[in-house]
Amino acid sequence: MRTHVVILQDILLAVLLAVLTTSCELFVIGSQTATATPPGRTQRSSTGVALLWTAEVQQRNLTAATELMRHSSGRPLLAIERHELTDDLDRWHAILRDTDVQVVKVDTLSTTSHRVMMQTSRKRVVTISALNEQNLWYVTAIR
């Protein structure tokens, strides 16, 4: 009886070693050709705030677009500064309406400052400077 237990232990040990030392996949969950998911429109990332700002401008929601913006120093925009942005945002609305963002690249300038480059379906490149202030990202400049 004891020899059967020893043989059974040896077999289990051999199977365990074989499973641990092989380099093949035993289980595959999900697709092997998974594509990168596009970033969401959120203020939690520099890419997200750039996409959110772009969506607000495309929908001509200029109040929401200016709320996503800050001065380059990080301070909130004054009411007069928001008002002065109206013409610029109208111009960006004309440029960005009826376009889709095709390519997004992020250039990390520092831990709190990023440059987000977006290419639209019309082959225009829009560069948005983003600033992290209290764990939220804001747009500081658009080129």
N, C-alpha and C positions, 0 to 999 in steps of 0.2 A: 504494500500500500504506500509506503514511504517513497519508493522509487517512482511511482506514478506521479506523486506530487512534485518531486524533483524534476521529472521530465516535463511536466506541465509548466512549471516555473521557467525552465530553460526555453521552452517553446515561446512562452509569452515574452520573455526577455529578448529573444531573437526577433520576434515580430516587432516589438517596440523599438529595438535598435534599427531594424530595417526601415521602419516608418520615419524615424528621426534622422537617419543619415541619407535618405534619398532626396533628390533635388526636384522631383516631379510634384506637380500640384495634385493634391488629393481631392480638393473641393474648390470649385470656381463659383463665386457668387457675383452675379452681375455680368455685364458685357465686358469682353476683353478689349473692345475697341471703343471704350468710353471717351467721349469728347469732354473738353473742359467746359464747365458750366459758366455762362456769362455772369458777370458780377451783377448783383441786384442794385436797384436804385435806393440807396441809403446813405445817411451821413456817417456811417461807421467806417467807411473807407474812402480814400481819395478818388478812386475810380467810381465808386457809387455816387458820391456827391457830384461828380462831373456829369454822370449820366442823368441824375435827378435834375440838376440845373438845366441840362439840355432839354429834357422832357418838359419842364415848366416853360422854358422859352418857346419851344415848338407849339405848345398849347396856348401861348400868349398870356400865361399867368405870371405877369411881371411882378406882382406883389410877392408871390411865393419865391420867384427867382431871386429877388433882392434880399429876401430873408435868409437865403442860402449863402449870401455874400458877406464878406468882412473886409475891412481895410487891410492893407498889406502888413500893418503892425499887429493885427489880430483884434483890434477893437471893433465893436459893432458900427455899422454905417449910421451916420446922422441922417435925419429925415431929409435934409437938403441934398445930401449925397445920393440918397435913394431916388429923389426926384430928378436929379441931374443924370441919372443912369437911364432914364426912360427912352431917350433917343437912341442910345447905344443898344439897349435891349430890343427896341423895334428893329434896328438894323440886323442884330443877330437872329431875330425871328425870321426876317426875310431870307437870311442865309441858310438857316437850319430847317425851315419848314419843309415838309414832304421829303425828308431825308432819313436814312437809317444810319446808325453808327456801325461801321464794318470792322474797324480795327482799333483797339485801345492799347496804348503802351504807356507805362508809368516810368518816369525818371525820378528816383529818390534823391532829393537834394539834401535832406536831413531827416531826422526822425519825425519832425513836425511839418516838413515842407516837401511837397511832391509836385511834379509837373506831369500832367496827364495829356497825352497826345491822342486825339481821336480822328480817324479818317472816316468821312461820310461816304454814302453811296454815290455822291456827286464828285468824289475824289478831292474834296476839300479837307485840309488838315486844320483842326481847331486845337489850340493849345490852351489848357486851363491850368492855372496855378492854384494849388489847394494848400490850405493851412489847417493843422490839427490844433484845436483849442478846446480844452476840457473834454477830451475823448470824442469830439465831434469834428468832422471835416467841413471846411467852408471854402468857397471860391473867392480868390483874391484878385485874380486878373484873367482876362480872356484875350487871346490873340488868334 
